[in-house]
Amino acid sequence: MSFLARNIAIIALVFLANIFCCQLFSQGTTVFIDAEEQVLFQLSVNEKKQTEDYVSKVQIVGLVKQQNYKLTFNFKDDTLQHTTNIYVLEGGVSQHYLLKNNKLELLKVLFPPHQQQVDSSVFTIQLTQIIVAVIPETKDTIEMEKDSLSQKVPFDDYYRMPDYEGEVGCPWPLKDEELNEVKLKINNLSIDDRKIDVYSDFRQSELDFCITVEQLRSIVILFEYDEFKMEIVKNSYPFIYDKDNILLLEKDFSYQNSFDELKKQLGI
């Protein structure tokens, strides 16, 4: 083989390897954690230590979709451990959290093709193998098994919706009166792109934003075009309480193919 042919073969192999790696991790979920005021911490994922040094920003790459993960923080200026659970959404998305007062606050979720720009200050944790969650058998878990509850509830305390036994996406839905003001603002506008700005500003202003499908439906019906309805549902999906009721929104779309595309993008 000539020198030129050998180099071409090497370049082709590198190119194919890059494609393979991209495909391999494209379905994984990435979690970003940024500590307020650059508080330093060490992090363990499902009781496996991932950082030897103290860091203030991390991204965890390769998380498996639709799984619960136990995160344990050891703070440099605190001798106590702080543990919390997070629920990973669909593959390919990135979930962004703020670590504030020893608690994680979900700030936003980016769906493909949107990606977060990462600089050198972010410590990357690459999970090269599946870390199985260790869930001790407690009185609560035994009672859940006896009651045959099938939903995944990554919260210690949460609202119990009557006659709902599906997946719970967030613990405490907004009160209806909290939505009334933003609904009035949206209803007074005539252009969908201005309406969506009002709703997005409202959602981002609520630190513990959580909404039921019925509440979301009362927002969706205020929009005229399916493309904006899709955007509203996509941006709200990580913060929906009764996630298994999402199909109830189908009747509020003008075209069946619009809702089919939405389901495809959400992976449902």
RORO-374364 format. One line per 3 residues: for each residue x, y, z of N, C-alpha, C. Coordinates in Angstrom, 3 decimals, decimal comma, padded with zeros to 6 digits, m for minus. Layout:
BEGIN
X:Y:Z:X:Y:Z:X:Y:Z  ...
END
This chain:
BEGIN
000,847:m001,194:000,000:000,000:000,000:000,000:000,880:001,242:000,000  000,555:002,182:m000,852:001,351:003,397:m000,964:001,126:004,295:000,251  002,040:005,269:000,416:001,944:006,216:001,529:000,631:006,987:001,475
000,247:007,427:000,261:m000,982:008,193:000,099:m002,209:007,360:000,429  m002,217:006,120:m000,083:m003,362:005,251:000,168:m003,499:004,929:001,653  m002,330:004,718:002,311:m002,360:004,412:003,742:m002,927:005,589:004,541
m002,528:006,808:004,170:m003,038:007,994:004,878:m004,534:008,177:004,654  m004,976:007,905:003,417:m006,412:008,010:003,124:m007,186:007,003:003,963  m006,641:005,798:004,098:m007,311:004,764:004,892:m007,395:005,165:006,359
m006,327:005,774:006,875:m006,304:006,200:008,273:m007,349:007,295:008,505  m007,403:008,260:007,563:m008,372:009,354:007,677:m009,794:008,813:007,648  m010,031:007,835:006,773:m011,366:007,245:006,667:m011,752:006,533:007,961
m010,784:005,827:008,553:m011,064:005,129:009,807:m011,377:006,098:010,935  m010,607:007,184:010,998:m010,852:008,199:012,031:m012,237:008,818:011,847  m012,583:009,085:010,584:m013,888:009,685:010,282:m015,020:008,759:010,709
m014,901:007,468:010,382:m015,928:006,503:010,751:m016,006:006,334:012,262  m014,850:006,389:012,931:m014,832:006,271:014,388:m015,556:007,437:015,041  m015,355:008,628:014,482:m016,036:009,810:015,027:m017,549:009,687:014,866
m017,969:009,195:013,682:m019,401:009,004:013,455:m019,961:007,992:014,441  m019,215:006,904:014,640:m019,667:005,868:015,562:m019,804:006,401:016,983  m018,823:007,210:017,416:m018,862:007,763:018,767:m020,029:008,720:018,935
m020,275:009,498:017,899:m021,389:010,447:017,963:m022,709:009,706:018,077  m022,846:008,632:017,289:m024,071:007,839:017,346:m024,193:007,117:018,679  m023,055:006,726:019,224:m023,068:005,978:020,466:m023,601:006,804:021,615
m023,212:008,094:021,645:m023,569:008,932:022,775:m024,707:009,885:022,484  m025,162:009,910:021,237:m026,209:010,871:020,894:m027,514:010,573:021,610  m027,745:009,304:021,963:m028,978:008,950:022,631:m028,856:009,050:024,136
m027,643:009,304:024,641:m027,467:009,473:026,063:m027,894:010,870:026,486  m028,224:011,003:027,755:m028,629:012,296:028,290:m027,470:012,908:029,061  m027,313:014,220:028,944:m026,264:014,937:029,653:m026,888:015,811:030,723
m026,293:015,794:031,900:m026,738:016,636:033,007:m025,650:017,639:033,343  m026,010:018,915:033,385:m025,094:019,981:033,768:m025,460:020,464:035,168  m024,458:020,618:036,019:m024,670:021,133:037,372:m023,717:022,295:037,600
m024,277:023,441:037,941:m023,496:024,655:038,187:m023,797:025,120:039,607  m022,773:025,176:040,457:m022,968:025,569:041,849:m023,018:027,087:041,983  m023,985:027,555:042,743:m024,100:028,996:042,985:m022,881:029,498:043,751
m022,385:030,671:043,346:m021,230:031,307:043,977:m019,998:030,407:043,958  m019,933:029,521:042,952:m018,779:028,642:042,743:m018,427:027,825:043,985  m019,451:027,344:044,678:m019,238:026,457:045,821:m018,569:025,171:045,325
m017,564:024,708:046,030:m016,800:023,536:045,605:m017,372:022,254:046,221  m017,395:021,199:045,399:m017,948:019,926:045,872:m017,294:018,758:045,148  m017,392:017,589:045,768:m017,093:016,315:045,114:m018,421:015,623:044,850
m018,476:014,824:043,768:m019,754:014,229:043,362:m019,631:012,720:043,201  m020,643:012,028:043,734:m020,787:010,588:043,516:m022,113:010,337:042,805  m022,119:009,392:041,866:m023,327:009,020:041,139:m023,679:007,590:041,503
m024,833:007,406:042,110:m025,266:006,081:042,580:m024,176:005,409:043,410  m023,640:006,206:044,350:m022,661:005,749:045,346:m021,298:005,415:044,759  m021,035:005,839:043,532:m019,714:005,665:042,921:m019,097:007,044:042,744
m017,956:007,273:043,395:m017,311:008,585:043,370:m016,808:008,907:041,968  m017,127:010,121:041,492:m016,794:010,514:040,126:m015,771:011,644:040,061  m015,573:012,375:041,138:m014,606:013,485:041,134:m013,672:013,348:042,334
m012,381:013,316:042,066:m011,394:013,281:043,147:m011,146:014,687:043,686  m011,092:015,653:042,791:m010,888:017,042:043,191:m012,235:017,710:043,434  m012,180:018,847:044,102:m013,385:019,648:044,311:m013,635:020,522:043,087
m014,871:020,565:042,636:m015,235:021,313:041,433:m016,477:022,149:041,727  m016,773:023,098:040,842:m017,987:023,909:041,002:m018,940:023,751:039,824  m018,437:023,168:038,717:m019,274:022,939:037,542:m018,956:021,561:036,981
m020,000:020,781:036,686:m019,778:019,464:036,087:m020,811:019,216:035,002  m020,419:018,392:034,047:m021,382:017,809:033,124:m021,217:016,298:033,189  m022,331:015,602:033,332:m022,320:014,144:033,400:m022,845:013,629:032,074
m022,001:012,918:031,344:m022,315:012,469:029,991:m022,561:010,967:029,993  m023,564:010,530:029,233:m023,809:009,103:029,072:m024,844:008,532:030,012  m025,690:009,385:030,580:m026,761:008,894:031,444:m027,830:008,184:030,614
m028,415:007,168:031,180:m029,417:006,373:030,480:m030,785:007,020:030,670  m031,521:007,130:029,583:m032,821:007,789:029,631:m033,809:007,030:030,513  m034,748:007,815:031,074:m035,846:007,291:031,879:m035,338:006,457:033,057
m034,298:006,982:033,723:m033,746:006,315:034,897:m033,592:007,325:036,032  m033,691:006,829:037,261:m033,401:007,642:038,441:m031,926:007,515:038,797  m031,316:008,614:039,203:m029,927:008,605:039,634:m029,807:009,284:040,990
m029,012:008,679:041,838:m028,755:009,237:043,165:m027,442:010,005:043,125  m027,507:011,298:043,413:m026,321:012,157:043,419:m025,969:012,512:044,862  m024,706:012,316:045,211:m024,232:012,642:046,555:m023,147:013,710:046,454
m023,345:014,802:047,173:m022,411:015,926:047,158:m021,652:015,991:048,483  m020,337:016,074:048,386:m019,485:016,354:049,538:m018,901:017,747:049,350  m019,339:018,693:050,170:m018,909:020,072:050,002:m017,603:020,321:050,765
m016,772:021,137:050,168:m015,460:021,398:050,754:m015,565:022,075:052,109  m016,580:022,931:052,275:m016,724:023,675:053,529:m017,818:023,100:054,423  m018,158:021,827:054,184:m019,232:021,202:054,966:m018,878:019,739:055,164
m018,911:019,279:056,402:m018,523:017,890:056,687:m019,651:016,901:056,408  m020,870:017,396:056,188:m021,998:016,514:055,954:m022,163:016,209:054,472  m022,696:015,035:054,176:m023,046:014,676:052,807:m024,474:015,113:052,505
m024,697:015,516:051,259:m026,033:015,917:050,837:m026,409:015,079:049,617  m027,528:014,388:049,708:m027,951:013,452:048,669:m029,290:013,886:048,082  m029,408:013,751:046,765:m030,663:014,040:046,095:m030,824:013,095:044,912
m032,043:012,944:044,438:m032,323:012,097:043,279:m032,736:012,957:042,090  m032,304:012,568:040,913:m032,764:013,211:039,685:m033,308:012,136:038,756  m034,234:012,544:037,928:m034,808:011,632:036,941:m034,371:012,079:035,551
m033,748:011,182:034,814:m033,249:011,491:033,478:m034,374:011,310:032,476  m034,530:012,300:031,609:m035,612:012,289:030,629:m035,228:011,462:029,409  m035,635:011,916:028,247:m035,386:011,172:027,010:m033,924:011,286:026,573
m033,494:010,340:025,743:m032,139:010,345:025,225:m031,885:011,539:024,319  m030,670:012,079:024,395:m030,279:013,179:023,531:m030,522:014,557:024,100  m031,271:014,664:025,212:m031,526:015,974:025,788:m030,437:016,315:026,796
m030,352:017,572:027,189:m029,448:017,980:028,256:m030,260:018,715:029,322  m030,070:018,290:030,569:m030,797:018,859:031,698:m029,837:019,744:032,495  m030,291:020,943:032,811:m029,420:021,936:033,450:m029,938:022,273:034,846
m029,041:022,101:035,838:m029,413:022,320:037,233:m028,527:023,397:037,862  m029,120:024,113:038,814:m028,377:025,038:039,664:m028,306:024,421:041,054  m027,090:024,300:041,583:m026,884:023,794:042,933:m026,890:024,998:043,882
m027,983:025,121:044,631:m028,199:026,303:045,466:m028,694:025,868:046,834  m027,989:026,323:047,875:m028,369:025,972:049,250:m028,477:024,462:049,425  m027,521:023,760:048,845:m027,429:022,297:048,950:m028,581:021,569:048,277
m029,300:022,253:047,391:m030,399:021,636:046,659:m030,251:021,903:045,170  m030,748:020,953:044,357:m030,703:021,107:042,905:m032,009:021,710:042,405  m031,884:022,742:041,568:m033,043:023,353:040,927:m032,914:023,158:039,420
m033,911:022,546:038,797:m033,897:022,345:037,356:m034,186:023,681:036,672  m033,219:024,160:035,878:m033,357:025,450:035,217:m033,955:025,335:033,828  m033,445:024,384:033,041:m033,919:024,258:031,672:m033,557:022,885:031,135
m034,199:022,534:030,034:m033,903:021,288:029,308:m033,776:021,647:027,837  m032,661:021,262:027,231:m032,432:021,523:025,814:m032,670:020,248:025,021  m033,501:020,348:023,975:m033,762:019,223:023,088:m032,903:019,370:021,833
m032,490:018,247:021,219:m031,738:018,336:019,961:m032,524:019,145:018,942  m031,848:019,944:018,099:m030,398:020,008:017,905:m029,703:021,029:018,801  m030,412:021,637:019,760:m029,813:022,647:020,621:m028,813:021,995:021,571
m027,659:022,637:021,747:m026,618:022,102:022,606:m026,032:023,217:023,464  m025,542:022,822:024,637:m024,919:023,772:025,543:m023,435:023,895:025,213  m022,947:025,137:025,104:m021,529:025,358:024,891:m020,799:025,151:026,217
m019,742:024,352:026,192:m019,009:024,002:027,405:m017,599:024,561:027,324  m017,177:025,268:028,384:m015,816:025,804:028,403:m014,941:024,972:029,329  m013,702:025,384:029,480:m012,718:024,602:030,230:m012,986:024,576:031,730
m013,882:025,440:032,200:m014,166:025,469:033,635:m015,112:024,346:034,064  m015,690:023,632:033,089:m016,647:022,561:033,396:m015,927:021,221:033,443  m016,060:020,511:034,556:m015,461:019,185:034,702:m016,404:018,149:034,096
m015,866:017,318:033,203:m016,696:016,334:032,500:m016,563:014,955:033,135  m017,703:014,372:033,439:m017,778:012,995:033,937:m018,363:012,143:032,831  m017,573:011,247:032,291:m018,033:010,363:031,228:m018,352:008,997:031,816
m019,619:008,651:031,840:m020,023:007,346:032,354:m019,847:006,316:031,242  m018,821:005,516:031,350:m018,502:004,534:030,309:m019,233:003,223:030,524  m019,848:003,078:031,682:m020,642:001,871:031,940:m021,906:002,264:032,675
m022,914:001,430:032,535:m024,187:001,719:033,181:m024,029:001,540:034,687  m024,356:002,592:035,428:m024,311:002,536:036,882:m025,711:002,221:037,383  m025,863:001,080:037,972:m027,182:000,645:038,422:m027,514:001,325:039,736
m028,706:001,901:039,791:m029,124:002,581:041,012:m029,306:001,576:042,142  m028,798:001,931:043,303:m028,974:001,095:044,486:m030,130:001,654:045,283  m031,259:000,957:045,287:m032,449:001,436:045,986:m032,728:000,489:047,150
m032,404:000,908:048,365:m032,620:000,033:049,521:m034,089:m000,265:049,726  m034,355:m001,442:050,230:m035,743:m001,831:050,490:m036,171:m001,221:051,813  m037,042:m000,255:051,748:m037,521:000,437:052,936:m039,010:000,193:053,076
m039,540:000,701:054,158:m040,975:000,561:054,388:m041,775:001,189:053,260  m041,281:002,363:052,791:m041,987:003,063:051,722:m041,993:002,260:050,431  m040,829:001,672:050,070:m040,772:000,923:048,811:m041,598:m000,352:048,901
m041,630:m000,953:050,073:m042,459:m002,154:050,249:m043,932:m001,807:050,070  m044,350:m000,673:050,659:m045,736:m000,257:050,525:m046,078:000,064:049,075  m045,111:000,649:048,343:m045,359:000,949:046,938:m045,554:m000,327:046,143
m044,746:m001,347:046,453:m044,884:m002,613:045,745:m046,236:m003,248:046,076  m046,659:m003,168:047,326:m047,937:m003,748:047,708:m049,084:m003,058:047,003  m048,942:m001,757:046,824:m049,997:m000,986:046,156:m049,920:m001,097:044,641
m048,878:m001,785:044,121:m048,686:m001,991:042,678:m048,624:m000,677:041,901  m047,943:000,295:042,460:m047,778:001,558:041,757:m046,700:001,384:040,704  m047,034:001,725:039,464:m046,097:001,513:038,365:m045,299:002,752:038,014
m045,665:003,934:038,549:m044,996:005,146:038,122:m043,627:005,297:038,761  m042,782:006,089:038,111:m041,476:006,432:038,654:m041,614:007,783:039,328  m041,413:007,810:040,635:m041,586:009,048:041,393:m040,273:009,374:042,091
m039,457:010,239:041,502:m038,147:010,555:042,093:m038,231:011,658:043,139  m039,319:011,700:043,905:m039,500:012,747:044,902:m039,954:012,114:046,211  m039,456:012,653:047,322:m039,878:012,162:048,630:m041,263:012,689:048,991
m041,568:013,899:048,542:m042,835:014,529:048,866:m043,431:015,112:047,593  m044,661:014,784:047,280:m045,246:015,243:046,027:m046,772:015,184:046,098  m047,409:015,914:045,213:m048,871:015,956:045,130:m049,406:014,625:044,597
m050,469:014,137:045,210:m051,140:012,915:044,737:m052,387:013,310:043,958  m052,338:013,179:042,659:m053,495:013,504:041,835:m054,508:012,368:041,902  m055,769:012,681:042,193:m056,792:011,626:042,277:m056,904:010,830:040,973
m056,963:009,517:041,089:m057,170:008,600:039,958:m056,023:008,625:038,948  m054,839:009,091:039,371:m053,678:009,074:038,457:m052,590:008,195:039,054  m052,133:007,212:038,279:m051,099:006,296:038,734:m049,961:006,200:037,728
m049,772:007,251:036,928:m048,716:007,242:035,920:m047,445:007,900:036,414  m046,578:008,207:035,466:m045,279:008,798:035,779:m045,447:010,235:036,265  m044,737:010,578:037,323:m044,784:011,926:037,896:m043,516:012,673:037,514
m043,674:013,790:036,812:m042,514:014,522:036,305:m042,003:015,616:037,210  m042,854:016,117:038,117:m042,460:017,169:039,051:m043,416:017,101:040,241  m042,999:017,585:041,408:m043,764:017,271:042,620:m045,018:018,092:042,883
m044,968:019,408:042,655:m046,079:020,253:043,090:m046,543:021,152:041,943  m047,664:020,831:041,295:m048,173:021,673:040,209:m048,569:023,067:040,707  m048,498:024,028:039,792:m048,934:025,383:040,095:m050,418:025,395:040,428
m050,810:026,375:041,227:m052,231:026,588:041,459:m052,840:027,275:040,240  m054,092:026,998:039,977:m054,742:027,554:038,788:m054,701:029,077:038,763  m054,841:029,686:039,934:m054,829:031,148:039,965:m053,468:031,728:039,592
m052,405:030,943:039,760:m051,073:031,410:039,368:m050,952:031,497:037,853  m051,761:030,736:037,132:m051,734:030,750:035,667:m052,670:031,794:035,070  m053,611:032,248:035,840:m054,640:033,130:035,286:m054,073:034,406:034,685
m053,106:035,002:035,370:m052,547:036,270:034,885:m051,854:036,095:033,542  m051,030:035,036:033,427:m050,312:034,834:032,167:m051,279:034,446:031,053  m052,350:033,733:031,376:m053,359:033,383:030,368:m054,069:034,629:029,845
m054,328:035,571:030,726:m054,941:036,826:030,294:m054,008:037,609:029,367  m052,726:037,623:029,718:m051,753:038,324:028,875:m051,676:037,686:027,489  m051,635:036,368:027,452:m051,548:035,652:026,178:m052,805:035,887:025,351
m053,940:035,842:026,001:m055,222:035,982:025,303:m055,395:037,373:024,699  m054,701:038,353:025,253:m054,805:039,726:024,748:m053,874:039,983:023,558  m053,073:038,984:023,216:m052,159:039,123:022,077:m052,739:038,395:020,867
m052,371:038,863:019,693:m052,921:038,271:018,471:m051,907:037,443:017,699  m050,631:037,572:018,007:m049,574:036,886:017,259:m048,955:035,797:018,130  m048,869:034,593:017,580:m048,402:033,445:018,360:m046,970:033,600:018,869
m046,084:034,184:018,062:m044,697:034,267:018,514:m044,544:035,217:019,698  m045,428:036,218:019,801:m045,417:037,092:020,977:m046,031:036,382:022,181  m047,027:035,555:021,922:m047,645:034,780:022,997:m046,639:033,827:023,633
m045,839:033,197:022,781:m044,900:032,207:023,308:m043,815:032,870:024,142  m043,459:034,106:023,807:m042,486:034,842:024,615:m043,033:035,103:026,015  m044,313:035,460:026,095:m044,947:035,724:027,388:m044,953:034,461:028,241
m045,325:033,333:027,618:m045,368:032,078:028,370:m043,962:031,652:028,808  m042,975:031,773:027,916:m041,601:031,374:028,241:m041,048:032,211:029,383  m041,329:033,510:029,367:m040,869:034,371:030,461:m041,494:033,959:031,786
m042,775:033,609:031,731:m043,457:033,164:032,944:m042,857:031,860:033,461  m042,653:030,903:032,562:m042,115:029,602:032,978:m040,732:029,742:033,599  m039,884:030,556:032,999:m038,527:030,713:033,504:m038,477:031,505:034,806
m039,499:032,312:035,062:m039,513:033,113:036,286:m039,932:032,294:037,503  m040,537:031,129:037,267:m040,980:030,269:038,357:m039,895:029,237:038,661  m039,264:029,354:039,842:m038,151:028,465:040,173:m038,590:027,015:040,277
m039,790:026,784:040,783:m040,287:025,413:040,945:m041,450:025,167:039,995  m041,263:025,546:038,749:m042,341:025,437:037,767:m042,758:023,983:037,592  m044,050:023,741:037,684:m044,624:022,401:037,530:m046,061:022,593:037,084
m046,473:021,857:036,073:m047,782:022,094:035,473:m048,446:020,760:035,127  m049,761:020,706:035,266:m050,488:019,502:034,874:m050,844:019,597:033,392  m051,197:018,467:032,807:m051,584:018,460:031,398:m052,821:019,321:031,178
m053,769:019,269:032,100:m054,977:020,077:031,953:m054,653:021,573:032,005  m053,737:021,957:032,879:m053,310:023,352:032,938:m052,583:023,747:031,654  m051,721:022,846:031,164:m051,004:023,126:029,922:m051,972:023,248:028,756
m052,997:022,437:028,773:m054,007:022,489:027,709:m054,695:023,857:027,686  m054,919:024,436:028,847:m055,554:025,750:028,897:m054,664:026,832:028,298  m053,363:026,557:028,215:m052,416:027,469:027,546:m052,369:027,173:026,052
m052,278:025,899:025,709:m052,128:025,490:024,309:m053,286:025,986:023,445  m054,492:025,933:023,961:m055,662:026,303:023,151:m055,707:027,797:022,847  m054,837:028,568:023,483:m054,772:030,009:023,209:m053,914:030,322:021,985
m053,273:029,281:021,428:m052,418:029,459:020,252:m053,165:028,977:019,006  m052,878:029,625:017,894:m053,575:029,307:016,647:m052,891:028,214:015,855  m051,560:028,268:015,765:m050,833:027,377:014,858:m050,159:026,231:015,609
m050,150:025,070:014,956:m049,599:023,867:015,570:m048,118:023,990:015,898  m047,352:024,693:015,073:m045,911:024,790:015,309:m045,616:025,447:016,658  m046,438:026,417:017,041:m046,244:027,078:018,327:m046,770:026,217:019,472
m047,837:025,479:019,209:m048,338:024,535:020,215:m047,277:023,473:020,509  m046,617:022,997:019,465:m045,552:022,011:019,638:m044,422:022,571:020,489  m044,048:023,806:020,229:m042,954:024,415:020,982:m043,319:024,578:022,452
m044,561:024,984:022,702:m045,023:025,125:024,078:m044,935:023,789:024,824  m045,432:022,727:024,192:m045,444:021,420:024,847:m044,018:020,896:025,029  m043,165:021,052:024,023:m041,775:020,590:024,125:m041,053:021,271:025,278
m041,201:022,587:025,384:m040,505:023,331:026,429:m041,071:023,054:027,812  m042,327:022,636:027,855:m042,977:022,371:029,147:m042,852:020,915:029,573  m042,535:020,023:028,648:m042,585:018,582:028,912:m041,790:018,154:030,147
m040,571:018,681:030,365:m039,832:018,254:031,562:m040,494:018,672:032,867  m041,427:019,621:032,789:m042,042:020,170:033,991:m043,517:019,779:034,116  m043,920:018,746:033,390:m045,305:018,281:033,462:m045,448:017,277:034,603
m046,441:017,486:035,439:m046,664:016,585:036,572:m047,132:015,212:036,099  m048,254:015,174:035,391:m048,855:013,906:034,979:m048,435:013,574:033,539  m047,200:013,132:033,388:m046,606:012,958:032,064:m047,357:011,936:031,204
m047,967:010,950:031,827:m048,666:009,924:031,056:m049,997:010,420:030,494  m050,400:011,627:030,871:m051,620:012,210:030,315:m051,346:013,085:029,100  m050,108:013,093:028,627:m049,714:013,999:027,548:m050,537:013,773:026,280
m050,990:012,537:026,064:m051,753:012,226:024,847:m053,112:012,917:024,821  m053,553:013,430:025,968:m054,829:014,143:026,010:m054,767:015,467:025,249  m053,557:015,906:024,920:m053,395:017,161:024,173:m053,643:016,985:022,678
m053,742:015,742:022,232:m053,859:015,478:020,795:m055,041:016,217:020,171  m056,153:016,277:020,865:m057,364:016,894:020,307:m057,238:018,401:020,134  m056,214:018,991:020,734:m056,047:020,442:020,641:m055,135:020,856:019,483
m054,689:019,883:018,691:m053,871:020,177:017,512:m054,758:020,130:016,266  m054,462:021,011:015,333:m055,276:021,105:014,124:m055,039:019,926:013,185  m053,804:019,407:013,195:m053,446:018,342:012,260:m052,826:017,165:013,016
m053,213:015,964:012,613:m052,725:014,759:013,260:m051,217:014,613:013,106  m050,689:014,968:011,923:m049,247:014,789:011,699:m048,423:015,714:012,585  m049,007:016,852:013,004:m048,291:017,747:013,925:m048,094:017,058:015,277
m049,139:016,439:015,783:m049,027:015,763:017,073:m048,159:014,517:016,963  m048,213:013,833:015,824:m047,348:012,667:015,615:m045,879:013,082:015,635  m045,569:014,218:015,030:m044,186:014,729:015,026:m043,769:015,127:016,448
m044,685:015,707:017,189:m044,400:016,066:018,580:m044,068:014,824:019,399  m044,863:013,787:019,249:m044,590:012,539:019,992:m043,234:011,964:019,615  m042,896:012,054:018,348:m041,606:011,548:017,888:m040,468:012,314:018,525
m040,593:013,639:018,589:m039,543:014,464:019,172:m039,414:014,249:020,677  m040,527:013,953:021,329:m040,501:013,702:022,767:m040,165:012,255:023,109  m040,179:011,400:022,095:m039,864:009,997:022,323:m040,961:009,239:023,027
m042,220:009,589:022,708:m043,350:008,896:023,359:m044,238:008,236:022,300
END
